[in-house]
Amino acid sequence: MTEQLIDGLYREGAPIADTKAPAVPVDRRWRERQFGARLVNPANRRKISVIIVGTGLAGASAGATLGEAGYNVKSFCYQDSPRRAHSIAAQGGINAAKNYRNDNDSVFRLFYDTVKGGDFRARESNVYRLAEVSANIIDQCVAQGVPFAREYGGLLDNRSFGGVQVSRTFYARGQTGQQLLIGAYQALERQVAAGTVEMFTRHEMLELVVVDGKARGIIVRDMVTGEIETHLADVVVLATGGYGNVFYLSTNAMGSNTTAIWRAHRKGALFGNPCYTQIHPTCIPVSGDYQSKLTLMSESLRNDGRIWVPKRAEDCDKDPRDIPEQDRDYYLERIYPAFGNLVPRDIASRQAKNVCDEGRGVGPAVDGVRRGVYLDFAEAIGRLGRKAVEAKYGNLFDMYQRITGENPYEVPMRIYPAVHYTMGGLWVDYDLQSSIPGLFVTGEANFSDHGANRLGASALMQGLADGYFVLPNTINDYLADGPFPKVAEDHPAVQEARAAVEDRIHRLMNAGGTRSVDSFHKELGHIMWEYCGMERTAEGLQTAIEKIRALREQYWREVRVLGAADDFNQSLEKAHRVADFIELGELMCIDALHRRESCGGHFRAESQTEDGEALRHDDEFAYVAAWEWGGDGQAPVLHKEDLVYEYVEMKQRSYK
């Protein structure tokens, strides 16, 4: 480890590597790993316990599959039902390399598109496996009764998403996440009824229990009674989603948070690429200072909707229907003729920002700036007819009209980028095991598959791939050493973890300040969006780090948490989450500052091509940045995992 602080902010530790992926050709690695992984016989599975935190697509599918296999599973979620997990909000679809459209799709093409879409900052091994098992997901979900859209002849339908030139996205109107989650939920509840899964709703994980270097349990708070509970097991799985709410305004559910993975990080789990956050280009614009969340409009709308702004700033006040074609700038179609409106999300988002920065944004001005572009369906309605457009997107149009009061069948939608997804997460190896033995991480909570930018319709694919097909075939290799010695609740490590939770609650409840938790969260979000959002600079990131450190000090002095600790208390719930968001925000800015290149969703203004595209520096930054917690008040430690590309050539992305 370097003795001197680098840039006064962090130290560099020893390099790391994934040692679990077999050293065979990429198309054989997953089969080789499946065969090479040790097994647990059915009789022994009944003696082994598994904790799974999170019941979205990744968590529910993992719980159902491991329960079906015969393990004793405890499943935790902070919602009142697994069906309320944020996966339910996904709209547009799920990718799979089935080539139903006979448009030259394949496993390798999905693999290539995903690596390229992530701007060559993801592991080849993990991405190829994701593409390989994608087809199995569709078969699994159809067997569960998921009502995917079908063509007239009864075959499953497909549509296109950003960053690809084939149609590989399966969908259930604009409710794909909901339908997939219901399928996983049914499978999970079947195991609850069978007695292999015990469900704990309205319970929030506040600490990880590590005994003799291995993850052995969690400390949770019953959100109804306020009681602190200890739950122990042979292995822990985190499937708790992403951390986009660090920005305060995002498309995530209000309760989505980073606490589970952040507490694991503080216990020794490496955090991979925290600065890689995705800004989704098709969201309903901010309408004022009073909002607490933003609403996604599915990327699928870009199949038929055309994005434009007026060519002249003086036309931005006009009714869009009064602006003739020759005075409209369909800027994505102009700049990227090969992909048009279906460029990847990071590119579409930056171009929307650019035209608004030029003064050509539309809609009401917020803080003196119009932040919106048009998404226009007039051409599609004229070509297909209103009924056909309604059949494809009707629920999305209805949602837009309810929120904005505008009819998108008659007036173009207004959209603008918003925080949506996080590609960063806990570092995991090929088996999805973190740097803490016995702690596995699935779905958006890990960093593994998307590099610096996720392609649309790939989040659902990863969540279900990890839960149904990957984790159940890798966790057994670890559990083959079990059942492990039982850990008692009075074990010193367990008592220490519980005491840490109780002390933190006491400190929050007795801070005695005058500011609400939400006011701190909002201030943090403003700092993150301003300095670590769509465009980042060295100067801005340094400023953000200073501001966040000052905010953290102020938080613990001036926060006021109302209510009582031993009761239902949403203020206390938020207080835990915001404290962790503040610490994570600082690490995100340090990571963004150290990565002096642009790649995917991480755009450094100092590193761009002549025409304003992201400019990578592969000679310096072709690695995963895996951060180690340095301790309270101490600098984090950077570990680098080199990214080696054997099957995809690293080159400047082009969608023109």
Sequence and secondary structure as in RCSB ss.txt:
>XXXX:A:sequence
MTEQLIDGLYREGAPIADTKAPAVPVDRRWRERQFGARLVNPANRRKISVIIVGTGLAGASAGATLGEAGYNVKS
FCYQDSPRRAHSIAAQGGINAAKNYRNDNDSVFRLFYDTVKGGDFRARESNVYRLAEVSANIIDQCVAQGVPFAR
EYGGLLDNRSFGGVQVSRTFYARGQTGQQLLIGAYQALERQVAAGTVEMFTRHEMLELVVVDGKARGIIVRDMVT
GEIETHLADVVVLATGGYGNVFYLSTNAMGSNTTAIWRAHRKGALFGNPCYTQIHPTCIPVSGDYQSKLTLMSES
LRNDGRIWVPKRAEDCDKDPRDIPEQDRDYYLERIYPAFGNLVPRDIASRQAKNVCDEGRGVGPAVDGVRRGVYL
DFAEAIGRLGRKAVEAKYGNLFDMYQRITGENPYEVPMRIYPAVHYTMGGLWVDYDLQSSIPGLFVTGEANFSDH
GANRLGASALMQGLADGYFVLPNTINDYLADGPFPKVAEDHPAVQEARAAVEDRIHRLMNAGGTRSVDSFHKELG
HIMWEYCGMERTAEGLQTAIEKIRALREQYWREVRVLGAADDFNQSLEKAHRVADFIELGELMCIDALHRRESCG
GHFRAESQTEDGEALRHDDEFAYVAAWEWGGDGQAPVLHKEDLVYEYVEMKQRSYK
>XXXX:A:secstr
  SS BTTTBEE        S SS GGGHHHHHHHHS    HHHHTT EEEEE  SHHHHHHHHHHHHHT EEEE
E SSSSGGGSGGGG  S EE    TT SS  HHHHHHHHHHHTTS S HHHHHHHHHHHHHHHHHHHHHT    B
 TTSSB  B  TT SS  EE  TT HHHHHHHHHHHHHHHHHHHTSEEEE SEEEEEEEEETTEEEEEEEEETTT
  EEEEE SEEEE     GGGGSSSSS TT  SHHHHHHHHTT  EE TT EEEEEEE     TT S   B  GG
GGGT EEEEESSGGGTTS GGGS GGGEE HHHHH TTTGGGS HHHHHHHHHHHIIIII  SSEETTEE  EEE
E HHHHHHH HHHHHHHHHHHHHHHHHHHS  TTTS EEEEEEEEEES EE   TTSB SSTTEEE GGGB SS 
TTS  TT HHHHHHIIIIIIHHHHHHHHHTT S     TTSHHHHHHHHHHHHHHHHHHT   SB HHHHHHHHH
HHHHHHHSSSB HHHHHHHHHHHHHHHHHHHHHB   S TTS  HHHHHHHHHHHHHHHHHHHHHHHHH  S BT
TB BTTSB TTS B   HHHH EEEEEE   TTS  EEEEEE   SSS        
